Amino acid sequence: MKKANANDPKFYNVHTQAKIQAQLKDYKGAIKTAQQSIELAKAANNSDYVSLNEKAISEWKKMK
């Protein structure tokens, strides 16, 4: 996932990477990655992924 996102980041792939990081208990990294996904989703005018990432970040901040 990291390789795919390094070459051609898409908001949905970056979001998936953030979820994987959270599953590995890397909440700090997951939050950072989700913030990147938010920026990409905003640029693509995809409010659904903006909301998904914001909700996930809120949950992960509680788990830090």
PDBQT receptor file of N, H, CA, C and O in Angstrom, charges set to zero:
ATOM      1  N   MET A   1       0.819  -1.180   0.000  1.00  0.00    +0.000 N 
ATOM      2  CA  MET A   1       0.000   0.000   0.000  1.00  0.00    +0.000 C 
ATOM      3  C   MET A   1       0.876   1.262   0.000  1.00  0.00    +0.000 C 
ATOM      4  O   MET A   1       0.580   2.236  -0.692  1.00  0.00    +0.000 OA
ATOM      5  N   LYS A   2       1.949   1.224   0.782  1.00  0.00    +0.000 N 
ATOM      6  H   LYS A   2       2.189   0.432   1.344  1.00  0.00    +0.000 HD
ATOM      7  CA  LYS A   2       2.839   2.387   0.832  1.00  0.00    +0.000 C 
ATOM      8  C   LYS A   2       3.456   2.672  -0.527  1.00  0.00    +0.000 C 
ATOM      9  O   LYS A   2       3.591   3.831  -0.919  1.00  0.00    +0.000 OA
ATOM     10  N   LYS A   3       3.835   1.612  -1.252  1.00  0.00    +0.000 N 
ATOM     11  H   LYS A   3       3.725   0.670  -0.933  1.00  0.00    +0.000 HD
ATOM     12  CA  LYS A   3       4.439   1.795  -2.568  1.00  0.00    +0.000 C 
ATOM     13  C   LYS A   3       3.444   2.429  -3.538  1.00  0.00    +0.000 C 
ATOM     14  O   LYS A   3       3.792   3.339  -4.290  1.00  0.00    +0.000 OA
ATOM     15  N   ALA A   4       2.213   1.944  -3.513  1.00  0.00    +0.000 N 
ATOM     16  H   ALA A   4       1.930   1.205  -2.902  1.00  0.00    +0.000 HD
ATOM     17  CA  ALA A   4       1.182   2.493  -4.406  1.00  0.00    +0.000 C 
ATOM     18  C   ALA A   4       0.928   3.961  -4.092  1.00  0.00    +0.000 C 
ATOM     19  O   ALA A   4       0.783   4.783  -4.997  1.00  0.00    +0.000 OA
ATOM     20  N   ASN A   5       0.875   4.282  -2.815  1.00  0.00    +0.000 N 
ATOM     21  H   ASN A   5       0.992   3.615  -2.080  1.00  0.00    +0.000 HD
ATOM     22  CA  ASN A   5       0.609   5.663  -2.423  1.00  0.00    +0.000 C 
ATOM     23  C   ASN A   5       1.804   6.583  -2.664  1.00  0.00    +0.000 C 
ATOM     24  O   ASN A   5       1.632   7.788  -2.848  1.00  0.00    +0.000 OA
ATOM     25  N   ALA A   6       2.997   6.027  -2.664  1.00  0.00    +0.000 N 
ATOM     26  H   ALA A   6       3.136   5.048  -2.514  1.00  0.00    +0.000 HD
ATOM     27  CA  ALA A   6       4.188   6.841  -2.917  1.00  0.00    +0.000 C 
ATOM     28  C   ALA A   6       4.228   7.309  -4.373  1.00  0.00    +0.000 C 
ATOM     29  O   ALA A   6       4.636   8.434  -4.664  1.00  0.00    +0.000 OA
ATOM     30  N   ASN A   7       3.799   6.434  -5.277  1.00  0.00    +0.000 N 
ATOM     31  H   ASN A   7       3.467   5.521  -5.040  1.00  0.00    +0.000 HD
ATOM     32  CA  ASN A   7       3.860   6.753  -6.702  1.00  0.00    +0.000 C 
ATOM     33  C   ASN A   7       2.663   7.555  -7.191  1.00  0.00    +0.000 C 
ATOM     34  O   ASN A   7       2.826   8.502  -7.960  1.00  0.00    +0.000 OA
ATOM     35  N   ASP A   8       1.467   7.188  -6.755  1.00  0.00    +0.000 N 
ATOM     36  H   ASP A   8       1.335   6.419  -6.130  1.00  0.00    +0.000 HD
ATOM     37  CA  ASP A   8       0.248   7.821  -7.258  1.00  0.00    +0.000 C 
ATOM     38  C   ASP A   8      -0.818   7.795  -6.166  1.00  0.00    +0.000 C 
ATOM     39  O   ASP A   8      -1.729   6.969  -6.213  1.00  0.00    +0.000 OA
ATOM     40  N   PRO A   9      -0.714   8.693  -5.181  1.00  0.00    +0.000 N 
ATOM     41  CA  PRO A   9      -1.652   8.643  -4.059  1.00  0.00    +0.000 C 
ATOM     42  C   PRO A   9      -3.076   9.004  -4.461  1.00  0.00    +0.000 C 
ATOM     43  O   PRO A   9      -3.314  10.037  -5.087  1.00  0.00    +0.000 OA
ATOM     44  N   LYS A  10      -4.000   8.155  -4.101  1.00  0.00    +0.000 N 
ATOM     45  H   LYS A  10      -3.806   7.316  -3.593  1.00  0.00    +0.000 HD
ATOM     46  CA  LYS A  10      -5.433   8.387  -4.288  1.00  0.00    +0.000 C 
ATOM     47  C   LYS A  10      -6.050   8.413  -2.893  1.00  0.00    +0.000 C 
ATOM     48  O   LYS A  10      -5.639   7.650  -2.019  1.00  0.00    +0.000 OA
ATOM     49  N   PHE A  11      -7.014   9.268  -2.685  1.00  0.00    +0.000 N 
ATOM     50  H   PHE A  11      -7.348   9.888  -3.396  1.00  0.00    +0.000 HD
ATOM     51  CA  PHE A  11      -7.565   9.431  -1.342  1.00  0.00    +0.000 C 
ATOM     52  C   PHE A  11      -8.090   8.132  -0.751  1.00  0.00    +0.000 C 
ATOM     53  O   PHE A  11      -7.977   7.917   0.456  1.00  0.00    +0.000 OA
ATOM     54  N   TYR A  12      -8.662   7.265  -1.576  1.00  0.00    +0.000 N 
ATOM     55  H   TYR A  12      -8.754   7.440  -2.556  1.00  0.00    +0.000 HD
ATOM     56  CA  TYR A  12      -9.219   6.008  -1.070  1.00  0.00    +0.000 C 
ATOM     57  C   TYR A  12      -8.112   5.028  -0.686  1.00  0.00    +0.000 C 
ATOM     58  O   TYR A  12      -8.259   4.285   0.284  1.00  0.00    +0.000 OA
ATOM     59  N   ASN A  13      -7.017   5.015  -1.427  1.00  0.00    +0.000 N 
ATOM     60  H   ASN A  13      -6.898   5.618  -2.216  1.00  0.00    +0.000 HD
ATOM     61  CA  ASN A  13      -5.895   4.140  -1.056  1.00  0.00    +0.000 C 
ATOM     62  C   ASN A  13      -5.182   4.651   0.190  1.00  0.00    +0.000 C 
ATOM     63  O   ASN A  13      -4.760   3.867   1.041  1.00  0.00    +0.000 OA
ATOM     64  N   VAL A  14      -5.052   5.965   0.288  1.00  0.00    +0.000 N 
ATOM     65  H   VAL A  14      -5.394   6.601  -0.403  1.00  0.00    +0.000 HD
ATOM     66  CA  VAL A  14      -4.399   6.546   1.460  1.00  0.00    +0.000 C 
ATOM     67  C   VAL A  14      -5.248   6.274   2.705  1.00  0.00    +0.000 C 
ATOM     68  O   VAL A  14      -4.712   6.009   3.781  1.00  0.00    +0.000 OA
ATOM     69  N   HIS A  15      -6.565   6.341   2.554  1.00  0.00    +0.000 N 
ATOM     70  H   HIS A  15      -7.001   6.557   1.680  1.00  0.00    +0.000 HD
ATOM     71  CA  HIS A  15      -7.477   6.020   3.668  1.00  0.00    +0.000 C 
ATOM     72  C   HIS A  15      -7.290   4.558   4.100  1.00  0.00    +0.000 C 
ATOM     73  O   HIS A  15      -7.251   4.259   5.294  1.00  0.00    +0.000 OA
ATOM     74  N   THR A  16      -7.177   3.667   3.134  1.00  0.00    +0.000 N 
ATOM     75  H   THR A  16      -7.209   3.910   2.165  1.00  0.00    +0.000 HD
ATOM     76  CA  THR A  16      -6.960   2.250   3.452  1.00  0.00    +0.000 C 
ATOM     77  C   THR A  16      -5.646   2.068   4.190  1.00  0.00    +0.000 C 
ATOM     78  O   THR A  16      -5.574   1.291   5.143  1.00  0.00    +0.000 OA
ATOM     79  N   GLN A  17      -4.612   2.768   3.767  1.00  0.00    +0.000 N 
ATOM     80  H   GLN A  17      -4.671   3.399   2.994  1.00  0.00    +0.000 HD
ATOM     81  CA  GLN A  17      -3.322   2.687   4.457  1.00  0.00    +0.000 C 
ATOM     82  C   GLN A  17      -3.475   3.157   5.902  1.00  0.00    +0.000 C 
ATOM     83  O   GLN A  17      -2.905   2.551   6.809  1.00  0.00    +0.000 OA
ATOM     84  N   ALA A  18      -4.225   4.212   6.124  1.00  0.00    +0.000 N 
ATOM     85  H   ALA A  18      -4.688   4.704   5.387  1.00  0.00    +0.000 HD
ATOM     86  CA  ALA A  18      -4.442   4.718   7.487  1.00  0.00    +0.000 C 
ATOM     87  C   ALA A  18      -5.146   3.664   8.343  1.00  0.00    +0.000 C 
ATOM     88  O   ALA A  18      -4.790   3.467   9.505  1.00  0.00    +0.000 OA
ATOM     89  N   LYS A  19      -6.137   2.992   7.772  1.00  0.00    +0.000 N 
ATOM     90  H   LYS A  19      -6.425   3.152   6.829  1.00  0.00    +0.000 HD
ATOM     91  CA  LYS A  19      -6.842   1.946   8.523  1.00  0.00    +0.000 C 
ATOM     92  C   LYS A  19      -5.907   0.789   8.870  1.00  0.00    +0.000 C 
ATOM     93  O   LYS A  19      -6.003   0.219   9.956  1.00  0.00    +0.000 OA
ATOM     94  N   ILE A  20      -5.019   0.446   7.967  1.00  0.00    +0.000 N 
ATOM     95  H   ILE A  20      -4.941   0.909   7.084  1.00  0.00    +0.000 HD
ATOM     96  CA  ILE A  20      -4.043  -0.618   8.236  1.00  0.00    +0.000 C 
ATOM     97  C   ILE A  20      -3.114  -0.194   9.369  1.00  0.00    +0.000 C 
ATOM     98  O   ILE A  20      -2.824  -0.985  10.265  1.00  0.00    +0.000 OA
ATOM     99  N   GLN A  21      -2.654   1.040   9.330  1.00  0.00    +0.000 N 
ATOM    100  H   GLN A  21      -2.890   1.683   8.601  1.00  0.00    +0.000 HD
ATOM    101  CA  GLN A  21      -1.784   1.535  10.394  1.00  0.00    +0.000 C 
ATOM    102  C   GLN A  21      -2.503   1.486  11.745  1.00  0.00    +0.000 C 
ATOM    103  O   GLN A  21      -1.902   1.127  12.757  1.00  0.00    +0.000 OA
ATOM    104  N   ALA A  22      -3.768   1.841  11.759  1.00  0.00    +0.000 N 
ATOM    105  H   ALA A  22      -4.257   2.133  10.936  1.00  0.00    +0.000 HD
ATOM    106  CA  ALA A  22      -4.531   1.800  13.009  1.00  0.00    +0.000 C 
ATOM    107  C   ALA A  22      -4.675   0.375  13.515  1.00  0.00    +0.000 C 
ATOM    108  O   ALA A  22      -4.590   0.133  14.719  1.00  0.00    +0.000 OA
ATOM    109  N   GLN A  23      -4.892  -0.571  12.607  1.00  0.00    +0.000 N 
ATOM    110  H   GLN A  23      -4.961  -0.374  11.629  1.00  0.00    +0.000 HD
ATOM    111  CA  GLN A  23      -4.994  -1.968  13.013  1.00  0.00    +0.000 C 
ATOM    112  C   GLN A  23      -3.688  -2.459  13.615  1.00  0.00    +0.000 C 
ATOM    113  O   GLN A  23      -3.685  -3.350  14.464  1.00  0.00    +0.000 OA
ATOM    114  N   LEU A  24      -2.581  -1.879  13.176  1.00  0.00    +0.000 N 
ATOM    115  H   LEU A  24      -2.583  -1.154  12.487  1.00  0.00    +0.000 HD
ATOM    116  CA  LEU A  24      -1.273  -2.229  13.711  1.00  0.00    +0.000 C 
ATOM    117  C   LEU A  24      -0.930  -1.406  14.953  1.00  0.00    +0.000 C 
ATOM    118  O   LEU A  24       0.190  -1.462  15.461  1.00  0.00    +0.000 OA
ATOM    119  N   LYS A  25      -1.913  -0.644  15.431  1.00  0.00    +0.000 N 
ATOM    120  H   LYS A  25      -2.823  -0.598  15.018  1.00  0.00    +0.000 HD
ATOM    121  CA  LYS A  25      -1.796   0.205  16.621  1.00  0.00    +0.000 C 
ATOM    122  C   LYS A  25      -0.822   1.361  16.446  1.00  0.00    +0.000 C 
ATOM    123  O   LYS A  25      -0.287   1.882  17.426  1.00  0.00    +0.000 OA
ATOM    124  N   ASP A  26      -0.593   1.762  15.204  1.00  0.00    +0.000 N 
ATOM    125  H   ASP A  26      -1.027   1.339  14.408  1.00  0.00    +0.000 HD
ATOM    126  CA  ASP A  26       0.211   2.947  14.905  1.00  0.00    +0.000 C 
ATOM    127  C   ASP A  26      -0.761   4.115  14.709  1.00  0.00    +0.000 C 
ATOM    128  O   ASP A  26      -0.951   4.607  13.597  1.00  0.00    +0.000 OA
ATOM    129  N   TYR A  27      -1.369   4.543  15.816  1.00  0.00    +0.000 N 
ATOM    130  H   TYR A  27      -1.215   4.143  16.720  1.00  0.00    +0.000 HD
ATOM    131  CA  TYR A  27      -2.413   5.562  15.738  1.00  0.00    +0.000 C 
ATOM    132  C   TYR A  27      -1.866   6.915  15.292  1.00  0.00    +0.000 C 
ATOM    133  O   TYR A  27      -2.527   7.631  14.540  1.00  0.00    +0.000 OA
ATOM    134  N   LYS A  28      -0.674   7.269  15.746  1.00  0.00    +0.000 N 
ATOM    135  H   LYS A  28      -0.138   6.688  16.357  1.00  0.00    +0.000 HD
ATOM    136  CA  LYS A  28      -0.066   8.539  15.343  1.00  0.00    +0.000 C 
ATOM    137  C   LYS A  28       0.144   8.558  13.824  1.00  0.00    +0.000 C 
ATOM    138  O   LYS A  28      -0.179   9.543  13.160  1.00  0.00    +0.000 OA
ATOM    139  N   GLY A  29       0.682   7.478  13.290  1.00  0.00    +0.000 N 
ATOM    140  H   GLY A  29       0.944   6.678  13.829  1.00  0.00    +0.000 HD
ATOM    141  CA  GLY A  29       0.886   7.371  11.852  1.00  0.00    +0.000 C 
ATOM    142  C   GLY A  29      -0.424   7.330  11.090  1.00  0.00    +0.000 C 
ATOM    143  O   GLY A  29      -0.544   7.916  10.014  1.00  0.00    +0.000 OA
ATOM    144  N   ALA A  30      -1.408   6.636  11.649  1.00  0.00    +0.000 N 
ATOM    145  H   ALA A  30      -1.310   6.160  12.523  1.00  0.00    +0.000 HD
ATOM    146  CA  ALA A  30      -2.720   6.533  11.006  1.00  0.00    +0.000 C 
ATOM    147  C   ALA A  30      -3.379   7.904  10.905  1.00  0.00    +0.000 C 
ATOM    148  O   ALA A  30      -3.987   8.232   9.887  1.00  0.00    +0.000 OA
ATOM    149  N   ILE A  31      -3.258   8.696  11.956  1.00  0.00    +0.000 N 
ATOM    150  H   ILE A  31      -2.764   8.429  12.783  1.00  0.00    +0.000 HD
ATOM    151  CA  ILE A  31      -3.845  10.033  11.953  1.00  0.00    +0.000 C 
ATOM    152  C   ILE A  31      -3.181  10.899  10.889  1.00  0.00    +0.000 C 
ATOM    153  O   ILE A  31      -3.860  11.608  10.146  1.00  0.00    +0.000 OA
ATOM    154  N   LYS A  32      -1.871  10.839  10.819  1.00  0.00    +0.000 N 
ATOM    155  H   LYS A  32      -1.321  10.263  11.423  1.00  0.00    +0.000 HD
ATOM    156  CA  LYS A  32      -1.128  11.617   9.821  1.00  0.00    +0.000 C 
ATOM    157  C   LYS A  32      -1.536  11.199   8.402  1.00  0.00    +0.000 C 
ATOM    158  O   LYS A  32      -1.741  12.049   7.535  1.00  0.00    +0.000 OA
ATOM    159  N   THR A  33      -1.650   9.905   8.176  1.00  0.00    +0.000 N 
ATOM    160  H   THR A  33      -1.484   9.215   8.880  1.00  0.00    +0.000 HD
ATOM    161  CA  THR A  33      -2.030   9.391   6.857  1.00  0.00    +0.000 C 
ATOM    162  C   THR A  33      -3.467   9.785   6.527  1.00  0.00    +0.000 C 
ATOM    163  O   THR A  33      -3.763  10.157   5.391  1.00  0.00    +0.000 OA
ATOM    164  N   ALA A  34      -4.357   9.707   7.508  1.00  0.00    +0.000 N 
ATOM    165  H   ALA A  34      -4.117   9.406   8.430  1.00  0.00    +0.000 HD
ATOM    166  CA  ALA A  34      -5.752  10.084   7.281  1.00  0.00    +0.000 C 
ATOM    167  C   ALA A  34      -5.871  11.566   6.950  1.00  0.00    +0.000 C 
ATOM    168  O   ALA A  34      -6.719  11.959   6.149  1.00  0.00    +0.000 OA
ATOM    169  N   GLN A  35      -5.027  12.388   7.562  1.00  0.00    +0.000 N 
ATOM    170  H   GLN A  35      -4.337  12.068   8.213  1.00  0.00    +0.000 HD
ATOM    171  CA  GLN A  35      -5.038  13.816   7.243  1.00  0.00    +0.000 C 
ATOM    172  C   GLN A  35      -4.623  14.046   5.789  1.00  0.00    +0.000 C 
ATOM    173  O   GLN A  35      -5.149  14.930   5.113  1.00  0.00    +0.000 OA
ATOM    174  N   GLN A  36      -3.680  13.244   5.326  1.00  0.00    +0.000 N 
ATOM    175  H   GLN A  36      -3.253  12.526   5.875  1.00  0.00    +0.000 HD
ATOM    176  CA  GLN A  36      -3.282  13.329   3.910  1.00  0.00    +0.000 C 
ATOM    177  C   GLN A  36      -4.455  12.918   3.017  1.00  0.00    +0.000 C 
ATOM    178  O   GLN A  36      -4.694  13.531   1.976  1.00  0.00    +0.000 OA
ATOM    179  N   SER A  37      -5.181  11.879   3.430  1.00  0.00    +0.000 N 
ATOM    180  H   SER A  37      -4.987  11.382   4.276  1.00  0.00    +0.000 HD
ATOM    181  CA  SER A  37      -6.337  11.425   2.663  1.00  0.00    +0.000 C 
ATOM    182  C   SER A  37      -7.415  12.509   2.612  1.00  0.00    +0.000 C 
ATOM    183  O   SER A  37      -8.084  12.674   1.592  1.00  0.00    +0.000 OA
ATOM    184  N   ILE A  38      -7.584  13.247   3.712  1.00  0.00    +0.000 N 
ATOM    185  H   ILE A  38      -7.040  13.113   4.541  1.00  0.00    +0.000 HD
ATOM    186  CA  ILE A  38      -8.562  14.337   3.731  1.00  0.00    +0.000 C 
ATOM    187  C   ILE A  38      -8.205  15.386   2.677  1.00  0.00    +0.000 C 
ATOM    188  O   ILE A  38      -9.068  15.838   1.925  1.00  0.00    +0.000 OA
ATOM    189  N   GLU A  39      -6.941  15.762   2.632  1.00  0.00    +0.000 N 
ATOM    190  H   GLU A  39      -6.240  15.394   3.243  1.00  0.00    +0.000 HD
ATOM    191  CA  GLU A  39      -6.516  16.773   1.659  1.00  0.00    +0.000 C 
ATOM    192  C   GLU A  39      -6.750  16.291   0.223  1.00  0.00    +0.000 C 
ATOM    193  O   GLU A  39      -7.211  17.053  -0.626  1.00  0.00    +0.000 OA
ATOM    194  N   LEU A  40      -6.432  15.036  -0.034  1.00  0.00    +0.000 N 
ATOM    195  H   LEU A  40      -6.057  14.417   0.657  1.00  0.00    +0.000 HD
ATOM    196  CA  LEU A  40      -6.644  14.476  -1.381  1.00  0.00    +0.000 C 
ATOM    197  C   LEU A  40      -8.128  14.390  -1.709  1.00  0.00    +0.000 C 
ATOM    198  O   LEU A  40      -8.532  14.660  -2.841  1.00  0.00    +0.000 OA
ATOM    199  N   ALA A  41      -8.943  14.015  -0.727  1.00  0.00    +0.000 N 
ATOM    200  H   ALA A  41      -8.615  13.795   0.192  1.00  0.00    +0.000 HD
ATOM    201  CA  ALA A  41     -10.390  13.909  -0.944  1.00  0.00    +0.000 C 
ATOM    202  C   ALA A  41     -10.997  15.292  -1.192  1.00  0.00    +0.000 C 
ATOM    203  O   ALA A  41     -11.883  15.441  -2.034  1.00  0.00    +0.000 OA
ATOM    204  N   LYS A  42     -10.524  16.294  -0.463  1.00  0.00    +0.000 N 
ATOM    205  H   LYS A  42      -9.805  16.173   0.221  1.00  0.00    +0.000 HD
ATOM    206  CA  LYS A  42     -11.007  17.664  -0.692  1.00  0.00    +0.000 C 
ATOM    207  C   LYS A  42     -10.675  18.115  -2.105  1.00  0.00    +0.000 C 
ATOM    208  O   LYS A  42     -11.503  18.730  -2.777  1.00  0.00    +0.000 OA
ATOM    209  N   ALA A  43      -9.464  17.809  -2.554  1.00  0.00    +0.000 N 
ATOM    210  H   ALA A  43      -8.792  17.309  -2.007  1.00  0.00    +0.000 HD
ATOM    211  CA  ALA A  43      -9.053  18.191  -3.910  1.00  0.00    +0.000 C 
ATOM    212  C   ALA A  43      -9.907  17.488  -4.966  1.00  0.00    +0.000 C 
ATOM    213  O   ALA A  43     -10.114  18.019  -6.057  1.00  0.00    +0.000 OA
ATOM    214  N   ALA A  44     -10.403  16.287  -4.635  1.00  0.00    +0.000 N 
ATOM    215  H   ALA A  44     -10.235  15.856  -3.749  1.00  0.00    +0.000 HD
ATOM    216  CA  ALA A  44     -11.240  15.519  -5.556  1.00  0.00    +0.000 C 
ATOM    217  C   ALA A  44     -12.734  15.786  -5.335  1.00  0.00    +0.000 C 
ATOM    218  O   ALA A  44     -13.582  15.154  -5.965  1.00  0.00    +0.000 OA
ATOM    219  N   ASN A  45     -13.046  16.722  -4.438  1.00  0.00    +0.000 N 
ATOM    220  H   ASN A  45     -12.357  17.235  -3.926  1.00  0.00    +0.000 HD
ATOM    221  CA  ASN A  45     -14.439  17.051  -4.096  1.00  0.00    +0.000 C 
ATOM    222  C   ASN A  45     -15.230  15.831  -3.635  1.00  0.00    +0.000 C 
ATOM    223  O   ASN A  45     -16.380  15.637  -4.029  1.00  0.00    +0.000 OA
ATOM    224  N   ASN A  46     -14.598  15.010  -2.793  1.00  0.00    +0.000 N 
ATOM    225  H   ASN A  46     -13.663  15.167  -2.473  1.00  0.00    +0.000 HD
ATOM    226  CA  ASN A  46     -15.265  13.820  -2.268  1.00  0.00    +0.000 C 
ATOM    227  C   ASN A  46     -15.498  14.003  -0.766  1.00  0.00    +0.000 C 
ATOM    228  O   ASN A  46     -14.642  13.673   0.055  1.00  0.00    +0.000 OA
ATOM    229  N   SER A  47     -16.659  14.530  -0.433  1.00  0.00    +0.000 N 
ATOM    230  H   SER A  47     -17.354  14.798  -1.100  1.00  0.00    +0.000 HD
ATOM    231  CA  SER A  47     -16.965  14.835   0.970  1.00  0.00    +0.000 C 
ATOM    232  C   SER A  47     -17.170  13.573   1.806  1.00  0.00    +0.000 C 
ATOM    233  O   SER A  47     -16.992  13.603   3.024  1.00  0.00    +0.000 OA
ATOM    234  N   ASP A  48     -17.541  12.472   1.167  1.00  0.00    +0.000 N 
ATOM    235  H   ASP A  48     -17.686  12.447   0.178  1.00  0.00    +0.000 HD
ATOM    236  CA  ASP A  48     -17.732  11.215   1.907  1.00  0.00    +0.000 C 
ATOM    237  C   ASP A  48     -16.425  10.766   2.561  1.00  0.00    +0.000 C 
ATOM    238  O   ASP A  48     -16.408  10.378   3.729  1.00  0.00    +0.000 OA
ATOM    239  N   TYR A  49     -15.344  10.821   1.808  1.00  0.00    +0.000 N 
ATOM    240  H   TYR A  49     -15.357  11.136   0.859  1.00  0.00    +0.000 HD
ATOM    241  CA  TYR A  49     -14.052  10.394   2.364  1.00  0.00    +0.000 C 
ATOM    242  C   TYR A  49     -13.501  11.413   3.357  1.00  0.00    +0.000 C 
ATOM    243  O   TYR A  49     -12.772  11.051   4.280  1.00  0.00    +0.000 OA
ATOM    244  N   VAL A  50     -13.841  12.668   3.172  1.00  0.00    +0.000 N 
ATOM    245  H   VAL A  50     -14.433  12.962   2.422  1.00  0.00    +0.000 HD
ATOM    246  CA  VAL A  50     -13.448  13.665   4.171  1.00  0.00    +0.000 C 
ATOM    247  C   VAL A  50     -14.094  13.289   5.498  1.00  0.00    +0.000 C 
ATOM    248  O   VAL A  50     -13.428  13.276   6.534  1.00  0.00    +0.000 OA
ATOM    249  N   SER A  51     -15.391  12.982   5.471  1.00  0.00    +0.000 N 
ATOM    250  H   SER A  51     -15.932  12.992   4.630  1.00  0.00    +0.000 HD
ATOM    251  CA  SER A  51     -16.113  12.597   6.688  1.00  0.00    +0.000 C 
ATOM    252  C   SER A  51     -15.583  11.301   7.281  1.00  0.00    +0.000 C 
ATOM    253  O   SER A  51     -15.406  11.202   8.496  1.00  0.00    +0.000 OA
ATOM    254  N   LEU A  52     -15.329  10.309   6.440  1.00  0.00    +0.000 N 
ATOM    255  H   LEU A  52     -15.472  10.390   5.453  1.00  0.00    +0.000 HD
ATOM    256  CA  LEU A  52     -14.797   9.027   6.922  1.00  0.00    +0.000 C 
ATOM    257  C   LEU A  52     -13.476   9.224   7.655  1.00  0.00    +0.000 C 
ATOM    258  O   LEU A  52     -13.265   8.665   8.731  1.00  0.00    +0.000 OA
ATOM    259  N   ASN A  53     -12.604  10.010   7.076  1.00  0.00    +0.000 N 
ATOM    260  H   ASN A  53     -12.775  10.464   6.202  1.00  0.00    +0.000 HD
ATOM    261  CA  ASN A  53     -11.302  10.259   7.688  1.00  0.00    +0.000 C 
ATOM    262  C   ASN A  53     -11.424  11.049   8.983  1.00  0.00    +0.000 C 
ATOM    263  O   ASN A  53     -10.740  10.751   9.962  1.00  0.00    +0.000 OA
ATOM    264  N   GLU A  54     -12.286  12.046   8.993  1.00  0.00    +0.000 N 
ATOM    265  H   GLU A  54     -12.843  12.288   8.198  1.00  0.00    +0.000 HD
ATOM    266  CA  GLU A  54     -12.466  12.848  10.203  1.00  0.00    +0.000 C 
ATOM    267  C   GLU A  54     -12.994  11.993  11.353  1.00  0.00    +0.000 C 
ATOM    268  O   GLU A  54     -12.555  12.132  12.494  1.00  0.00    +0.000 OA
ATOM    269  N   LYS A  55     -13.940  11.111  11.040  1.00  0.00    +0.000 N 
ATOM    270  H   LYS A  55     -14.297  10.999  10.113  1.00  0.00    +0.000 HD
ATOM    271  CA  LYS A  55     -14.491  10.215  12.064  1.00  0.00    +0.000 C 
ATOM    272  C   LYS A  55     -13.401   9.273  12.578  1.00  0.00    +0.000 C 
ATOM    273  O   LYS A  55     -13.279   9.059  13.784  1.00  0.00    +0.000 OA
ATOM    274  N   ALA A  56     -12.616   8.718  11.667  1.00  0.00    +0.000 N 
ATOM    275  H   ALA A  56     -12.715   8.892  10.687  1.00  0.00    +0.000 HD
ATOM    276  CA  ALA A  56     -11.549   7.792  12.056  1.00  0.00    +0.000 C 
ATOM    277  C   ALA A  56     -10.511   8.506  12.921  1.00  0.00    +0.000 C 
ATOM    278  O   ALA A  56     -10.059   7.960  13.928  1.00  0.00    +0.000 OA
ATOM    279  N   ILE A  57     -10.137   9.714  12.534  1.00  0.00    +0.000 N 
ATOM    280  H   ILE A  57     -10.504  10.157  11.716  1.00  0.00    +0.000 HD
ATOM    281  CA  ILE A  57      -9.155  10.474  13.313  1.00  0.00    +0.000 C 
ATOM    282  C   ILE A  57      -9.668  10.706  14.726  1.00  0.00    +0.000 C 
ATOM    283  O   ILE A  57      -8.921  10.576  15.695  1.00  0.00    +0.000 OA
ATOM    284  N   SER A  58     -10.934  11.049  14.838  1.00  0.00    +0.000 N 
ATOM    285  H   SER A  58     -11.541  11.155  14.050  1.00  0.00    +0.000 HD
ATOM    286  CA  SER A  58     -11.533  11.274  16.151  1.00  0.00    +0.000 C 
ATOM    287  C   SER A  58     -11.425  10.027  17.029  1.00  0.00    +0.000 C 
ATOM    288  O   SER A  58     -11.101  10.126  18.212  1.00  0.00    +0.000 OA
ATOM    289  N   GLU A  59     -11.693   8.867  16.459  1.00  0.00    +0.000 N 
ATOM    290  H   GLU A  59     -11.956   8.786  15.498  1.00  0.00    +0.000 HD
ATOM    291  CA  GLU A  59     -11.599   7.608  17.198  1.00  0.00    +0.000 C 
ATOM    292  C   GLU A  59     -10.159   7.284  17.565  1.00  0.00    +0.000 C 
ATOM    293  O   GLU A  59      -9.883   6.852  18.684  1.00  0.00    +0.000 OA
ATOM    294  N   TRP A  60      -9.251   7.489  16.637  1.00  0.00    +0.000 N 
ATOM    295  H   TRP A  60      -9.476   7.840  15.728  1.00  0.00    +0.000 HD
ATOM    296  CA  TRP A  60      -7.845   7.129  16.876  1.00  0.00    +0.000 C 
ATOM    297  C   TRP A  60      -7.188   8.040  17.893  1.00  0.00    +0.000 C 
ATOM    298  O   TRP A  60      -6.286   7.615  18.615  1.00  0.00    +0.000 OA
ATOM    299  N   LYS A  61      -7.628   9.287  17.960  1.00  0.00    +0.000 N 
ATOM    300  H   LYS A  61      -8.361   9.632  17.373  1.00  0.00    +0.000 HD
ATOM    301  CA  LYS A  61      -7.058  10.198  18.954  1.00  0.00    +0.000 C 
ATOM    302  C   LYS A  61      -7.356   9.712  20.375  1.00  0.00    +0.000 C 
ATOM    303  O   LYS A  61      -6.574   9.947  21.296  1.00  0.00    +0.000 OA
ATOM    304  N   LYS A  62      -8.484   9.037  20.540  1.00  0.00    +0.000 N 
ATOM    305  H   LYS A  62      -9.119   8.846  19.792  1.00  0.00    +0.000 HD
ATOM    306  CA  LYS A  62      -8.838   8.481  21.859  1.00  0.00    +0.000 C 
ATOM    307  C   LYS A  62      -7.977   7.288  22.212  1.00  0.00    +0.000 C 
ATOM    308  O   LYS A  62      -7.861   6.954  23.391  1.00  0.00    +0.000 OA
ATOM    309  N   MET A  63      -7.379   6.644  21.255  1.00  0.00    +0.000 N 
ATOM    310  H   MET A  63      -7.473   6.915  20.297  1.00  0.00    +0.000 HD
ATOM    311  CA  MET A  63      -6.624   5.409  21.460  1.00  0.00    +0.000 C 
ATOM    312  C   MET A  63      -5.128   5.654  21.607  1.00  0.00    +0.000 C 
ATOM    313  O   MET A  63      -4.388   4.714  21.897  1.00  0.00    +0.000 OA
ATOM    314  N   LYS A  64      -4.664   6.862  21.420  1.00  0.00    +0.000 N 
ATOM    315  H   LYS A  64      -5.265   7.626  21.184  1.00  0.00    +0.000 HD
ATOM    316  CA  LYS A  64      -3.235   7.159  21.464  1.00  0.00    +0.000 C 
ATOM    317  C   LYS A  64      -2.608   6.782  22.772  1.00  0.00    +0.000 C 
ATOM    318  O   LYS A  64      -1.407   6.974  22.959  1.00  0.00    +0.000 OA
TER     319      LYS A  64
